[in-house]
């Protein structure tokens, strides 16, 4: 019984060491939506909507990115976003809304554990069903991003309804496609 236990412990130790060696060679990314995971454009006042040229939700979504580069410390990352559908969809058949009525951009970024320069997209990008970059050339560290959403005023030309899509965020190493 003791021989079997020793062999079993040696095998477990060997597997633990090889797993540690194999998996510490890859960078790790963690993306967390801390707040504002659901964007609901509510038009309460048509006067305000028309005069302001749409609706803005400044810094509505707060994303936290943690990146640990366990290789040589030189791998940078980028963050992209896209819509989960090709148009906004409704419960009414054949009634859709183009995605480009909504724009997205990073209003601000806090570098929590790193002070390196990071390139952010601070100009509105029209929502599409293809990935677009919000952040690029970010180094190892922890970052908090504040994402702003804008709804264009051309919505007035469409039927009132609930229009839905999901916005997908993705982190990849610089140089790789989303």
C-alpha positions in Angstrom: 0.0 0.0 0.0 2.8 2.4 0.8 4.6 1.7 -2.4 1.4 2.5 -4.4 0.9 5.7 -2.4 4.5 6.8 -3.1 4.2 6.1 -6.8 0.9 7.9 -6.9 2.4 11.0 -5.2 5.4 10.9 -7.5 3.1 10.8 -10.5 1.0 13.7 -9.2 4.1 15.7 -8.4 5.5 15.1 -11.9 2.2 16.1 -13.5 2.0 19.3 -11.4 5.5 20.3 -12.3 5.0 19.7 -16.1 1.7 21.5 -16.0 3.3 24.5 -14.3 6.1 24.6 -16.8 3.9 24.3 -19.8 1.2 26.7 -18.7 3.4 29.5 -17.3 4.8 30.1 -20.8 1.6 31.7 -22.0 0.3 35.1 -21.3 -3.1 35.3 -19.4 -5.8 37.8 -20.1 -8.8 38.5 -17.9 -11.7 40.8 -19.1 -14.4 41.7 -16.5 -17.4 43.9 -17.0 -17.5 45.7 -13.7 -20.6 47.8 -14.5 -22.9 48.8 -17.3 -23.2 45.4 -18.9 -26.6 46.3 -20.4 -27.2 49.4 -22.4 -30.8 50.5 -22.7 -31.4 53.7 -24.7 -34.5 55.2 -23.3 -36.0 58.2 -25.1 -38.0 60.1 -22.4 -38.2 63.5 -24.0 -38.4 63.8 -27.8 -37.5 67.5 -27.4 -34.2 66.7 -25.7 -33.5 63.8 -28.1 -34.0 66.0 -31.2 -32.2 69.1 -29.8 -29.2 67.1 -28.4 -28.7 65.2 -31.7 -29.2 61.8 -30.0 -28.5 60.2 -26.7 -25.1 59.7 -25.0 -24.2 57.4 -22.2 -20.8 58.6 -21.1 -18.6 56.1 -19.4 -21.5 53.7 -19.2 -19.6 50.4 -19.2 -16.6 49.9 -17.0 -14.3 47.1 -18.1 -11.4 45.8 -16.2 -8.5 44.1 -18.0 -5.8 42.2 -16.3 -2.9 41.0 -18.4 0.0 38.9 -17.2 2.8 38.2 -19.6 4.7 35.2 -18.3 6.9 34.8 -21.4 9.5 37.5 -22.0 7.4 40.5 -21.0 7.2 42.0 -24.4 3.8 40.8 -25.6 1.2 43.6 -26.0 -2.5 43.2 -26.3 -5.5 44.8 -28.0 -9.2 45.0 -27.2 -11.9 44.9 -29.9 -15.7 45.0 -30.0 -18.4 44.0 -32.4 -22.2 43.5 -32.5 -23.5 39.9 -32.2 -25.9 40.4 -35.1 -25.8 42.1 -38.5 -28.6 44.5 -37.5 -30.6 45.4 -34.4 -33.4 42.9 -34.2 -37.0 43.2 -32.9 -39.9 41.0 -32.1 -41.5 42.0 -35.4 -40.7 40.0 -38.4 -38.7 41.8 -41.1 -38.2 44.9 -38.9 -34.5 45.7 -38.2 -32.4 48.7 -37.5 -28.9 49.3 -38.9 -26.1 48.9 -36.4 -24.4 52.2 -37.4 -27.0 54.2 -35.4 -24.9 53.4 -32.3 -21.3 54.4 -31.8 -18.8 53.2 -29.2 -15.6 54.6 -27.9 -13.3 54.6 -24.8 -13.9 57.8 -22.9 -11.1 57.2 -20.4 -8.6 54.6 -19.2 -7.0 54.1 -15.8 -3.8 52.2 -15.6 -4.0 50.6 -12.2 -0.7 48.7 -12.1 1.2 50.0 -15.1 2.0 53.5 -16.3 2.9 52.8 -19.9 1.3 54.6 -22.8 -1.7 52.8 -24.2 -3.5 53.7 -27.5 -7.2 54.1 -27.1 -9.9 54.9 -29.6 -11.4 58.0 -28.2 -13.4 58.9 -31.3 -16.8 57.2 -31.9 -16.8 54.1 -34.0 -20.0 53.0 -35.6 -21.2 49.6 -34.3 -20.7 46.8 -36.9 -20.7 43.1 -36.9 -16.9 43.1 -37.5 -14.4 43.6 -34.8 -12.9 47.1 -34.4 -10.1 48.1 -32.1 -10.8 50.1 -29.0 -7.4 49.6 -27.3 -4.1 48.6 -28.8 -0.4 48.4 -27.8 -1.2 47.8 -24.1 1.5 46.3 -22.0 1.3 43.9 -19.0 -0.7 45.3 -16.1 -4.2 46.1 -14.9 -6.4 48.6 -16.7 -9.9 50.0 -16.2 -11.7 51.3 -19.3 -14.7 53.5 -19.4 -16.8 52.9 -22.6 -19.2 55.5 -23.9 -22.2 54.7 -26.2 -24.0 57.2 -28.5 -27.4 56.8 -30.2 -27.8 58.8 -33.4 -30.9 61.0 -33.8 -31.8 59.4 -37.1 -33.7 56.9 -35.1 -36.7 59.2 -35.5 -37.3 57.9 -39.0 -38.0 54.3 -37.8 -40.8 52.5 -36.0 -40.9 52.7 -32.3 -39.9 49.3 -30.9 -37.4 47.4 -28.7 -34.3 46.9 -30.9 -31.7 44.4 -29.5 -28.2 43.2 -30.2 -25.3 42.1 -28.0 -21.9 43.8 -28.0 -19.0 41.4 -27.8 -15.6 42.4 -26.4 -12.5 40.4 -27.1 -8.8 40.6 -26.1 -6.1 39.2 -28.4 -2.3 39.7 -28.6 -1.2 42.5 -30.9 -0.5 41.2 -34.4 -3.3 38.6 -34.2 -6.8 38.9 -35.8 -9.9 39.0 -33.7 
